[in-house]
Every structure is written in C-alpha cells, then in structure tokens.
C-alpha cells in the first residue's frame, strides 16, 4: 500500500459523505445520551419519586439489552404497523410515525442505548454534591434554576464529561445500529 491509495480515498465524495454522516450521528447521539442521562440521574438523585429502585433498573435495561433487540424493538414500535402509528391514526389517518430507518432514527436508537452510561457516571456525582452548597445559595436568594446553573451543573461536570467521552468512544466503534437501520436506505440522510 502506498500513499497514493490514501490520496485516492481522500478524493472520493463517498468517503467524505461517510465521514460527515458519522460525525453527525455521533454528535447527535452524544447530545441525546447526555440530556437523557443527566435528566434521569437528577430525577433519581434529587427527587422523592416512588419506586426509585425499579426506575433505576429500568434505566439500566436500555444498556443491558443487546443492541439488535433494542433496534428491532424501536423499529417495530415506530413502524407503520406499530403502536405509535395506531395512536397517530386516532388523531389523523394521514399521520405516520417518524422513520427509524433514517439518520434521525439511528441517532435516537444509539442515544437511547447509551444514555445509561451517562446516567451511571452522573448519578454518583449528583449524590456526592454537598447539599449545603445548594441550600446556602437558596438561602442567599438564588432561584432553583440559578442554583442549578451555578452550583449543581458545574459540580456535576466530571460525571457528565466521563459519560460523554465514554459514549463518544462507544459511538465511533459501533456499527450495529447504523448498519441495521441505515442499510435499508441508499443514503442514510433520506
């Protein structure tokens, strides 16, 4: 192999389309997994909702299930004969569910599959944040949102960063979801 082969590869439009799609899928999946992981970790760490242990197990199920099972489940759930389609038909017979066989579907399934990573890292960090700091800010006149923005979020960044970086490395090395969902279309973006 010579450098000419690499030069030829870099000149192909198909190569750059693949790189662009990969970056978009990884970025979208990372943002989705960060949002879902942080929200669910905050819900478990900061609220008094009933059956927290059951919810904790349900969140981890997304990560425990094999990726092909999760992919097939979401494909049938959001398919033309799935539950979402039947629900949409009640409102308007012309409505159809969002296609899982698209770039958005790939991002969604990969984000759902990996958000428990962010959840696990962030939950531990949320539990270790001293509540005294938050109470002091609230006593000093800060609103709940301001307290979250100035105290809770900065102190939770190590967990969010660890979950995000772990998710990104997992997304780049994963071909199961894009291979299954994106292989049914000629172009991933259509």
Long-range contacts (C-beta under 8 A, 24 or more apart in sequence): 17-187, 21-103, 21-188, 21-189, 22-172, 24-103, 24-107, 25-103, 25-106, 25-107, 25-110, 25-171, 25-178, 25-188, 26-168, 26-171, 26-172, 28-103, 28-104, 28-107, 28-111, 29-106, 29-107, 29-110, 29-111, 29-114, 29-167, 29-171, 30-111, 30-164, 30-167, 30-168, 30-171, 31-111, 32-107, 32-108, 32-110, 32-111, 32-112, 32-115, 33-110, 33-111, 33-112, 33-114, 33-115, 33-117, 33-118, 33-163, 33-164, 33-167, 34-115, 34-118, 34-160, 34-163, 34-164, 34-167, 36-111, 36-112, 36-115, 36-118, 36-119, 37-115, 37-116, 37-117, 37-118, 37-119, 37-121, 37-122, 37-160, 37-163, 38-118, 38-122, 38-156, 38-160, 40-115, 40-119, 41-118, 41-119, 41-122, 41-123, 41-126, 41-159, 42-122, 42-126, 44-123, 45-123, 45-126, 45-127, 46-126, 59-115, 59-116, 59-119, 60-116, 60-119, 60-120, 62-112, 62-113, 62-115, 62-116, 63-113, 63-114, 63-116, 63-117, 65-113, 67-113, 67-174, 67-176, 67-177, 68-176, 68-180, 70-109, 70-112, 70-113, 71-100, 71-109, 71-176, 71-177, 71-180, 71-181, 74-100, 74-105, 74-108, 74-109, 74-112, 75-100, 75-101, 75-105, 75-181, 78-105, 100-181, 101-181, 101-182, 101-184, 101-185, 102-181, 102-185, 102-188, 102-189, 102-190, 103-182, 103-188, 103-189, 105-181, 106-177, 106-178, 106-181, 106-182, 106-188, 109-177, 109-181, 110-171, 110-174, 110-177, 110-178, 113-177, 114-167, 114-170, 114-171, 115-167, 117-163, 117-166, 117-167, 117-170, 118-159, 118-160, 118-163, 118-164, 118-167, 119-163, 120-163, 121-159, 121-160, 121-162, 121-163, 121-166, 122-156, 122-159, 122-160, 122-163, 123-159, 124-159, 125-155, 125-156, 125-158, 125-159, 125-160, 126-152, 126-156, 126-159, 129-155, 129-156
